Amino acid sequence: PVVQNFNDGDCVFVFDLGLMMAPTLIGSRARTANICFFFNTPFPSSEIFRTMPVRKQALQSLLNADFITFHCFTYARHFLSCCSSLLGLENRPARGGLVNLVFNGHHVHVRASHVGIDAETICRRLSEERVREEFEKWIGYFQQLKR
């Protein structure tokens, strides 16, 4: 469904460990996709990751994403360590808290983003008229897509 509904330059967000092969699959069918991968779970250390039978294929698939985000720097460090020890890739720090890798000429940006929500603020904002109007607009949009 992702590739069938894809428009040139769309951003595709992929979430979690079970979809590690998705960047390769999406990229092979939608070459202009901007693929972002977010790990919602801890990334294993290189000692654990190297026990996976398809470890290199999984890493290579992830490296087809343009942007990879982890919950904390420890998980990003585990990923970067796997890329270094298993694929021989070097990484370089970049502006904005990013770490850059180059894989087969493709630039990959890695970042740790400590994700959390302010539930009180969200609940308060949901009752604002402007937010309710925007919500209704999106409901209408998605209902049209179902037809």
C-alpha positions in Angstrom: 0.0 0.0 0.0 2.8 2.5 0.7 4.3 2.3 -2.8 0.9 2.3 -4.5 0.0 5.6 -2.8 3.5 7.1 -3.2 4.1 10.5 -4.8 7.5 11.7 -5.9 9.5 13.0 -2.9 7.0 11.8 -0.3 8.4 11.1 3.2 7.8 7.6 4.5 8.1 6.9 8.2 8.9 3.4 9.4 8.6 2.5 13.0 10.2 -0.3 15.0 12.5 -3.3 14.9 10.1 -5.7 13.0 10.3 -3.5 9.9 14.1 -3.3 9.5 13.9 -4.6 5.9 11.3 -2.0 4.9 13.8 0.7 3.8 15.3 -1.6 1.1 11.8 -2.7 0.0 10.4 0.8 -0.2 13.6 2.3 -1.7 13.7 -0.3 -4.5 10.1 0.6 -5.6 10.0 4.3 -4.8 13.5 5.6 -5.5 12.7 9.3 -4.6 11.2 8.4 -1.2 12.6 10.2 1.8 12.7 7.3 4.3 12.8 8.0 8.0 13.2 5.0 10.4 12.3 5.4 14.1 13.3 2.8 16.6 10.6 2.6 19.3 12.6 -0.1 21.1 16.3 -0.4 22.3 18.8 -1.3 19.6 20.9 -4.2 20.8 24.6 -4.0 21.4 26.9 -5.2 18.7 27.6 -8.4 20.8 24.0 -9.3 20.7 23.3 -8.0 17.2 26.1 -10.1 15.7 24.3 -13.3 16.7 21.5 -12.5 14.2 21.8 -14.7 11.1 20.8 -11.8 8.8 22.6 -9.1 10.7 24.4 -7.6 7.6 21.3 -7.5 5.5 19.3 -5.9 8.3 22.0 -3.2 8.7 22.3 -2.6 5.0 18.5 -2.2 4.7 18.4 0.3 7.6 21.2 2.2 5.8 18.9 2.7 2.8 16.9 5.1 5.0 17.7 8.8 4.9 17.2 9.4 8.6 17.3 7.0 11.5 16.2 8.1 15.0 16.6 6.4 18.4 15.1 7.1 21.8 18.5 7.8 23.4 22.1 8.1 22.5 23.0 4.7 23.9 20.8 3.0 21.3 22.2 5.2 18.5 25.7 4.3 19.7 24.8 0.6 19.6 23.7 1.0 16.0 26.8 3.0 15.0 29.0 0.4 16.7 27.3 -2.4 14.7 27.8 -0.4 11.4 31.5 0.0 12.3 32.3 -3.5 13.4 30.1 -5.5 10.9 30.3 -3.3 7.8 33.4 -1.3 8.4 31.6 2.1 8.2 32.9 5.3 9.7 30.6 7.9 11.2 31.1 11.7 11.5 29.4 14.1 13.8 27.3 16.8 12.1 25.4 20.0 13.1 22.2 19.7 15.0 23.2 16.7 17.0 23.3 14.4 14.0 25.8 11.7 13.1 26.4 11.0 9.4 27.2 7.7 7.7 27.9 7.1 4.1 26.8 3.7 2.8 27.3 2.9 -0.9 27.3 6.7 -1.7 24.1 7.2 0.2 24.2 9.7 3.1 22.4 8.5 6.3 21.6 10.8 9.2 21.4 9.3 12.7 20.0 11.0 15.7 18.9 10.4 19.3 15.6 12.1 20.1 14.4 11.9 23.7 10.7 11.6 23.0 8.1 12.5 25.5 4.8 14.3 25.7 3.3 16.9 27.9 -0.1 15.3 28.4 -1.6 18.3 30.2 -0.7 20.7 27.4 -2.1 18.3 24.8 -5.4 17.9 26.6 -5.7 21.7 27.0 -4.9 22.3 23.3 -7.4 19.7 22.1 -10.2 21.8 23.4 -9.1 24.9 21.4 -11.4 25.9 18.5 -8.6 26.2 16.0 -7.4 22.6 16.8 -11.0 21.2 16.6 -11.5 22.8 13.2 -8.2 21.4 11.9 -9.2 18.0 13.4 -12.5 18.0 11.5 -10.7 19.0 8.3 -8.5 15.9 8.6 -11.4 13.6 9.4 -13.1 14.7 6.2 -9.9 14.2 4.2 -9.5 10.6 5.5 -13.1 9.8 4.9 -12.7 10.8 1.3 -9.7 8.5 1.0 -11.8 5.5 2.1 -14.3 5.9 -0.7 
